[in-house]
Amino acid sequence: MSVQKTYALVLGLVLAIVGVWGLFSDSILGLFNVNLYQSILYLVAAAFGIYAGVKGTGHTYNLVLGWIAFVLAVLGYVPVAKDLLLEFLNINIWTTYLHLAIGVLSLAVYYATKNEN
């Protein structure tokens, strides 16, 4: 299994766990705020990641999810956008840090191994 597929599958499984956990709690590990809408988005991203890791190549998933997470992280530092993210998706600073890490790591995996067979 390629690095792209493995990363997509692992990230998909982690997002599935976080998504389900968020359906029953307002906070994960006491740091990361979640709500119903954010949990649903995580579950959708998880489904695509699991599919990309099992049936697909993982390339497109890692690229798209990486940019989405990175943009969400950047918006988490913009005053008006930060307030909207907190209000509608309950995204706090710790979740912003997590999105930044996921975005950078996903993009690193994509660009470092994009020519892999």
N, CA and C atoms as an extended XYZ file, in Angstrom:
351
Properties=species:S:1:pos:R:3:atomname:S:1:resname:S:1:resid:I:1 pbc="F F F"
N         0.851       -1.179        0.000 N   MET     1
C         0.000        0.000        0.000 CA  MET     1
C         0.892        1.236        0.000 C   MET     1
N         0.519        2.226       -0.803 N   SER     2
C         1.335        3.436       -0.934 CA  SER     2
C         1.184        4.341        0.291 C   SER     2
N         2.115        5.257        0.411 N   VAL     3
C         2.072        6.235        1.511 CA  VAL     3
C         0.797        7.069        1.415 C   VAL     3
N         0.434        7.477        0.191 N   GLN     4
C        -0.769        8.291       -0.018 CA  GLN     4
C        -2.015        7.559        0.496 C   GLN     4
N        -2.164        6.303        0.091 N   LYS     5
C        -3.334        5.520        0.495 CA  LYS     5
C        -3.349        5.275        2.009 C   LYS     5
N        -2.183        4.936        2.546 N   THR     6
C        -2.092        4.666        3.987 CA  THR     6
C        -2.446        5.904        4.792 C   THR     6
N        -1.887        7.045        4.406 N   TYR     7
C        -2.176        8.289        5.119 CA  TYR     7
C        -3.669        8.626        5.025 C   TYR     7
N        -4.251        8.520        3.831 N   ALA     8
C        -5.676        8.820        3.653 CA  ALA     8
C        -6.532        7.901        4.519 C   ALA     8
N        -6.188        6.625        4.557 N   LEU     9
C        -6.955        5.667        5.350 CA  LEU     9
C        -6.838        5.968        6.841 C   LEU     9
N        -5.632        6.188        7.318 N   VAL    10
C        -5.434        6.473        8.745 CA  VAL    10
C        -6.141        7.769        9.139 C   VAL    10
N        -5.980        8.811        8.317 N   LEU    11
C        -6.656       10.071        8.622 CA  LEU    11
C        -8.171        9.898        8.583 C   LEU    11
N        -8.671        9.140        7.619 N   GLY    12
C       -10.107        8.861        7.547 CA  GLY    12
C       -10.612        8.153        8.792 C   GLY    12
N        -9.863        7.174        9.266 N   LEU    13
C       -10.272        6.445       10.476 CA  LEU    13
C       -10.241        7.348       11.708 C   LEU    13
N        -9.217        8.193       11.810 N   VAL    14
C        -9.135        9.126       12.941 CA  VAL    14
C       -10.288       10.126       12.887 C   VAL    14
N       -10.579       10.649       11.703 N   LEU    15
C       -11.702       11.589       11.576 CA  LEU    15
C       -13.033       10.912       11.886 C   LEU    15
N       -13.162        9.633       11.556 N   ALA    16
C       -14.386        8.897       11.896 CA  ALA    16
C       -14.540        8.799       13.411 C   ALA    16
N       -13.463        8.484       14.089 N   ILE    17
C       -13.504        8.399       15.558 CA  ILE    17
C       -13.868        9.751       16.156 C   ILE    17
N       -13.218       10.800       15.675 N   VAL    18
C       -13.483       12.158       16.179 CA  VAL    18
C       -14.925       12.561       15.876 C   VAL    18
N       -15.400       12.235       14.668 N   GLY    19
C       -16.769       12.574       14.289 CA  GLY    19
C       -17.804       11.894       15.171 C   GLY    19
N       -17.619       10.614       15.420 N   VAL    20
C       -18.561        9.882       16.283 CA  VAL    20
C       -18.462       10.395       17.720 C   VAL    20
N       -17.252       10.590       18.192 N   TRP    21
C       -17.045       11.108       19.550 CA  TRP    21
C       -17.741       12.461       19.702 C   TRP    21
N       -17.628       13.304       18.695 N   GLY    22
C       -18.234       14.629       18.745 CA  GLY    22
C       -19.753       14.615       18.752 C   GLY    22
N       -20.345       13.522       18.296 N   LEU    23
C       -21.806       13.413       18.339 CA  LEU    23
C       -22.314       13.280       19.769 C   LEU    23
N       -21.443       12.830       20.682 N   PHE    24
C       -21.853       12.567       22.058 CA  PHE    24
C       -21.207       13.483       23.083 C   PHE    24
N       -20.378       14.426       22.613 N   SER    25
C       -19.656       15.295       23.533 CA  SER    25
C       -19.457       16.666       22.893 C   SER    25
N       -19.293       17.688       23.714 N   ASP    26
C       -19.013       19.038       23.214 CA  ASP    26
C       -17.516       19.314       23.156 C   ASP    26
N       -16.719       18.410       23.705 N   SER    27
C       -15.283       18.612       23.747 CA  SER    27
C       -14.587       17.263       23.628 C   SER    27
N       -13.472       17.259       22.928 N   ILE    28
C       -12.687       16.038       22.789 CA  ILE    28
C       -11.370       16.253       23.527 C   ILE    28
N       -11.104       15.381       24.475 N   LEU    29
C        -9.906       15.443       25.311 CA  LEU    29
C        -9.810       16.742       26.105 C   LEU    29
N       -10.935       17.424       26.273 N   GLY    30
C       -10.953       18.666       27.026 CA  GLY    30
C       -10.300       19.839       26.314 C   GLY    30
N        -9.870       19.654       25.068 N   LEU    31
C        -9.186       20.718       24.323 CA  LEU    31
C        -9.936       21.166       23.085 C   LEU    31
N       -10.406       20.206       22.312 N   PHE    32
C       -10.967       20.483       20.993 CA  PHE    32
C       -12.488       20.567       21.064 C   PHE    32
N       -13.019       21.770       20.863 N   ASN    33
C       -14.471       21.943       20.857 CA  ASN    33
C       -15.061       21.327       19.591 C   ASN    33
N       -16.232       20.737       19.733 N   VAL    34
C       -16.956       20.190       18.584 CA  VAL    34
C       -18.444       20.466       18.766 C   VAL    34
N       -19.173       20.370       17.674 N   ASN    35
C       -20.627       20.416       17.738 CA  ASN    35
C       -21.173       19.488       16.662 C   ASN    35
N       -22.477       19.441       16.524 N   LEU    36
C       -23.103       18.509       15.590 CA  LEU    36
C       -22.648       18.761       14.158 C   LEU    36
N       -22.621       20.012       13.731 N   TYR    37
C       -22.242       20.330       12.349 CA  TYR    37
C       -20.796       19.933       12.060 C   TYR    37
N       -19.915       20.243       12.974 N   GLN    38
C       -18.510       19.894       12.793 CA  GLN    38
C       -18.338       18.380       12.786 C   GLN    38
N       -19.053       17.681       13.640 N   SER    39
C       -18.965       16.219       13.676 CA  SER    39
C       -19.450       15.601       12.372 C   SER    39
N       -20.506       16.155       11.805 N   ILE    40
C       -21.006       15.660       10.517 CA  ILE    40
C       -19.961       15.895        9.431 C   ILE    40
N       -19.338       17.063        9.424 N   LEU    41
C       -18.284       17.347        8.443 CA  LEU    41
C       -17.105       16.388        8.605 C   LEU    41
N       -16.749       16.082        9.842 N   TYR    42
C       -15.666       15.120       10.079 CA  TYR    42
C       -16.050       13.737        9.561 C   TYR    42
N       -17.296       13.352        9.760 N   LEU    43
C       -17.736       12.038        9.289 CA  LEU    43
C       -17.751       11.961        7.760 C   LEU    43
N       -18.134       13.049        7.112 N   VAL    44
C       -18.101       13.086        5.643 CA  VAL    44
C       -16.659       12.987        5.158 C   VAL    44
N       -15.760       13.773        5.766 N   ALA    45
C       -14.342       13.716        5.395 CA  ALA    45
C       -13.764       12.332        5.684 C   ALA    45
N       -14.222       11.719        6.759 N   ALA    46
C       -13.762       10.370        7.106 CA  ALA    46
C       -14.179        9.363        6.045 C   ALA    46
N       -15.413        9.457        5.598 N   ALA    47
C       -15.902        8.523        4.575 CA  ALA    47
C       -15.076        8.629        3.300 C   ALA    47
N       -14.779        9.862        2.875 N   PHE    48
C       -13.940       10.045        1.685 CA  PHE    48
C       -12.526        9.512        1.914 C   PHE    48
N       -11.991        9.734        3.111 N   GLY    49
C       -10.642        9.260        3.415 CA  GLY    49
C       -10.549        7.748        3.437 C   GLY    49
N       -11.529        7.112        4.041 N   ILE    50
C       -11.536        5.647        4.079 CA  ILE    50
C       -11.683        5.094        2.664 C   ILE    50
N       -12.555        5.702        1.883 N   TYR    51
C       -12.711        5.269        0.496 CA  TYR    51
C       -11.405        5.460       -0.287 C   TYR    51
N       -10.786        6.628       -0.133 N   ALA    52
C        -9.535        6.912       -0.851 CA  ALA    52
C        -8.433        5.957       -0.426 C   ALA    52
N        -8.437        5.570        0.838 N   GLY    53
C        -7.413        4.657        1.330 CA  GLY    53
C        -7.629        3.219        0.929 C   GLY    53
N        -8.874        2.844        0.698 N   VAL    54
C        -9.184        1.453        0.355 CA  VAL    54
C        -9.316        1.262       -1.152 C   VAL    54
N       -10.080        2.098       -1.808 N   LYS    55
C       -10.382        1.926       -3.237 CA  LYS    55
C        -9.635        2.885       -4.152 C   LYS    55
N        -9.276        4.056       -3.647 N   GLY    56
C        -8.656        5.078       -4.488 CA  GLY    56
C        -7.148        5.078       -4.363 C   GLY    56
N        -6.553        6.220       -4.737 N   THR    57
C        -5.094        6.360       -4.635 CA  THR    57
C        -4.686        7.222       -3.444 C   THR    57
N        -5.607        8.023       -2.930 N   GLY    58
C        -5.319        8.899       -1.802 CA  GLY    58
C        -4.783       10.258       -2.198 C   GLY    58
N        -4.266       10.400       -3.424 N   HIS    59
C        -3.641       11.658       -3.854 CA  HIS    59
C        -4.597       12.845       -3.736 C   HIS    59
N        -5.732       12.753       -4.395 N   THR    60
C        -6.670       13.872       -4.432 CA  THR    60
C        -7.213       14.171       -3.037 C   THR    60
N        -7.520       13.137       -2.282 N   TYR    61
C        -8.030       13.327       -0.917 CA  TYR    61
C        -7.021       14.106       -0.080 C   TYR    61
N        -5.759       13.687       -0.119 N   ASN    62
C        -4.736       14.348        0.689 CA  ASN    62
C        -4.545       15.804        0.268 C   ASN    62
N        -4.596       16.056       -1.025 N   LEU    63
C        -4.439       17.423       -1.529 CA  LEU    63
C        -5.621       18.297       -1.112 C   LEU    63
N        -6.825       17.835       -1.386 N   VAL    64
C        -8.021       18.637       -1.095 CA  VAL    64
C        -8.202       18.831        0.403 C   VAL    64
N        -8.106       17.758        1.175 N   LEU    65
C        -8.279       17.883        2.618 CA  LEU    65
C        -7.161       18.740        3.219 C   LEU    65
N        -5.959       18.611        2.685 N   GLY    66
C        -4.854       19.421        3.176 CA  GLY    66
C        -5.115       20.904        3.002 C   GLY    66
N        -5.585       21.283        1.822 N   TRP    67
C        -5.863       22.704        1.577 CA  TRP    67
C        -7.064       23.187        2.385 C   TRP    67
N        -8.094       22.365        2.512 N   ILE    68
C        -9.255       22.771        3.318 CA  ILE    68
C        -8.842       22.997        4.769 C   ILE    68
N        -8.090       22.053        5.332 N   ALA    69
C        -7.653       22.183        6.726 CA  ALA    69
C        -6.740       23.392        6.894 C   ALA    69
N        -5.844       23.610        5.935 N   PHE    70
C        -4.923       24.748        6.016 CA  PHE    70
C        -5.678       26.074        5.957 C   PHE    70
N        -6.633       26.173        5.044 N   VAL    71
C        -7.430       27.408        4.937 CA  VAL    71
C        -8.249       27.631        6.207 C   VAL    71
N        -8.851       26.575        6.746 N   LEU    72
C        -9.587       26.706        8.015 CA  LEU    72
C        -8.668       27.196        9.129 C   LEU    72
N        -7.443       26.679        9.147 N   ALA    73
C        -6.485       27.105       10.179 CA  ALA    73
C        -6.149       28.582       10.020 C   ALA    73
N        -5.886       29.014        8.803 N   VAL    74
C        -5.566       30.429        8.567 CA  VAL    74
C        -6.749       31.303        8.965 C   VAL    74
N        -7.957       30.885        8.584 N   LEU    75
C        -9.154       31.659        8.952 CA  LEU    75
C        -9.342       31.706       10.467 C   LEU    75
N        -8.829       30.713       11.172 N   GLY    76
C        -8.912       30.701       12.634 CA  GLY    76
C        -8.117       31.808       13.296 C   GLY    76
N        -7.260       32.478       12.528 N   TYR    77
C        -6.478       33.596       13.052 CA  TYR    77
C        -6.995       34.954       12.583 C   TYR    77
N        -7.971       34.956       11.691 N   VAL    78
C        -8.555       36.204       11.180 CA  VAL    78
C        -9.726       36.570       12.094 C   VAL    78
N        -9.701       37.770       12.708 N   PRO    79
C       -10.684       38.110       13.741 CA  PRO    79
C       -12.152       37.823       13.395 C   PRO    79
N       -12.675       38.330       12.321 N   VAL    80
C       -14.096       38.125       12.008 CA  VAL    80
C       -14.369       36.663       11.660 C   VAL    80
N       -13.503       36.073       10.864 N   ALA    81
C       -13.673       34.672       10.471 CA  ALA    81
C       -13.573       33.760       11.690 C   ALA    81
N       -12.652       34.067       12.590 N   LYS    82
C       -12.475       33.268       13.801 CA  LYS    82
C       -13.766       33.245       14.619 C   LYS    82
N       -14.405       34.388       14.740 N   ASP    83
C       -15.655       34.470       15.491 CA  ASP    83
C       -16.771       33.667       14.825 C   ASP    83
N       -16.831       33.722       13.498 N   LEU    84
C       -17.842       32.944       12.772 CA  LEU    84
C       -17.596       31.445       12.906 C   LEU    84
N       -16.329       31.025       12.817 N   LEU    85
C       -16.000       29.610       12.979 CA  LEU    85
C       -16.360       29.126       14.385 C   LEU    85
N       -16.104       29.964       15.370 N   LEU    86
C       -16.448       29.596       16.746 CA  LEU    86
C       -17.957       29.518       16.920 C   LEU    86
N       -18.677       30.461       16.338 N   GLU    87
C       -20.130       30.489       16.493 CA  GLU    87
C       -20.817       29.325       15.793 C   GLU    87
N       -20.435       29.037       14.544 N   PHE    88
C       -21.160       28.036       13.766 CA  PHE    88
C       -20.602       26.625       13.881 C   PHE    88
N       -19.283       26.496       14.008 N   LEU    89
C       -18.683       25.163       14.063 CA  LEU    89
C       -17.975       24.881       15.389 C   LEU    89
N       -18.034       25.834       16.302 N   ASN    90
C       -17.432       25.679       17.628 CA  ASN    90
C       -15.922       25.414       17.535 C   ASN    90
N       -15.267       26.020       16.550 N   ILE    91
C       -13.828       25.832       16.352 CA  ILE    91
C       -13.071       26.809       17.247 C   ILE    91
N       -12.358       26.262       18.225 N   ASN    92
C       -11.562       27.093       19.132 CA  ASN    92
C       -10.099       27.086       18.671 C   ASN    92
N        -9.218       27.704       19.437 N   ILE    93
C        -7.820       27.823       19.032 CA  ILE    93
C        -7.138       26.467       18.948 C   ILE    93
N        -7.486       25.538       19.832 N   TRP    94
C        -6.869       24.207       19.786 CA  TRP    94
C        -7.285       23.455       18.521 C   TRP    94
N        -8.522       23.627       18.127 N   THR    95
C        -8.979       23.006       16.882 CA  THR    95
C        -8.293       23.665       15.693 C   THR    95
N        -8.048       24.964       15.777 N   THR    96
C        -7.311       25.668       14.731 CA  THR    96
C        -5.895       25.109       14.613 C   THR    96
N        -5.227       24.870       15.752 N   TYR    97
C        -3.895       24.265       15.722 CA  TYR    97
C        -3.948       22.878       15.079 C   TYR    97
N        -4.983       22.114       15.416 N   LEU    98
C        -5.136       20.768       14.845 CA  LEU    98
C        -5.348       20.844       13.336 C   LEU    98
N        -6.173       21.774       12.890 N   HIS    99
C        -6.394       21.940       11.453 CA  HIS    99
C        -5.097       22.335       10.745 C   HIS    99
N        -4.307       23.173       11.380 N   LEU   100
C        -3.032       23.556       10.802 CA  LEU   100
C        -2.117       22.341       10.664 C   LEU   100
N        -2.042       21.536       11.703 N   ALA   101
C        -1.197       20.336       11.661 CA  ALA   101
C        -1.680       19.364       10.585 C   ALA   101
N        -2.991       19.134       10.519 N   ILE   102
C        -3.537       18.232        9.504 CA  ILE   102
C        -3.278       18.788        8.109 C   ILE   102
N        -3.480       20.083        7.923 N   GLY   103
C        -3.264       20.693        6.624 CA  GLY   103
C        -1.823       20.585        6.170 C   GLY   103
N        -0.901       20.953        7.034 N   VAL   104
C         0.517       20.913        6.672 CA  VAL   104
C         0.964       19.474        6.422 C   VAL   104
N         0.571       18.550        7.292 N   LEU   105
C         0.972       17.150        7.129 CA  LEU   105
C         0.363       16.534        5.865 C   LEU   105
N        -0.909       16.803        5.614 N   SER   106
C        -1.566       16.263        4.414 CA  SER   106
C        -0.908       16.791        3.144 C   SER   106
N        -0.619       18.075        3.124 N   LEU   107
C         0.042       18.652        1.951 CA  LEU   107
C         1.470       18.135        1.812 C   LEU   107
N         2.151       17.946        2.928 N   ALA   108
C         3.510       17.395        2.877 CA  ALA   108
C         3.494       15.977        2.309 C   ALA   108
N         2.550       15.164        2.754 N   VAL   109
C         2.436       13.808        2.224 CA  VAL   109
C         2.128       13.858        0.737 C   VAL   109
N         1.211       14.719        0.347 N   TYR   110
C         0.844       14.804       -1.073 CA  TYR   110
C         2.051       15.218       -1.916 C   TYR   110
N         2.678       16.339       -1.573 N   TYR   111
C         3.743       16.870       -2.426 CA  TYR   111
C         5.029       16.027       -2.357 C   TYR   111
N         5.306       15.408       -1.209 N   ALA   112
C         6.514       14.596       -1.082 CA  ALA   112
C         6.407       13.282       -1.851 C   ALA   112
N         5.184       12.789       -2.028 N   THR   113
C         5.030       11.468       -2.641 CA  THR   113
C         4.082       11.495       -3.839 C   THR   113
N         3.892       12.649       -4.453 N   LYS   114
C         2.892       12.752       -5.536 CA  LYS   114
C         3.270       11.951       -6.763 C   LYS   114
N         4.517       11.640       -6.964 N   ASN   115
C         4.929       10.855       -8.127 CA  ASN   115
C         5.047        9.362       -7.821 C   ASN   115
N         4.671        8.981       -6.632 N   GLU   116
C         4.732        7.582       -6.244 CA  GLU   116
C         3.715        6.761       -7.006 C   GLU   116
N         4.059        5.542       -7.336 N   ASN   117
C         3.124        4.669       -8.075 CA  ASN   117
C         2.134        4.030       -7.170 C   ASN   117
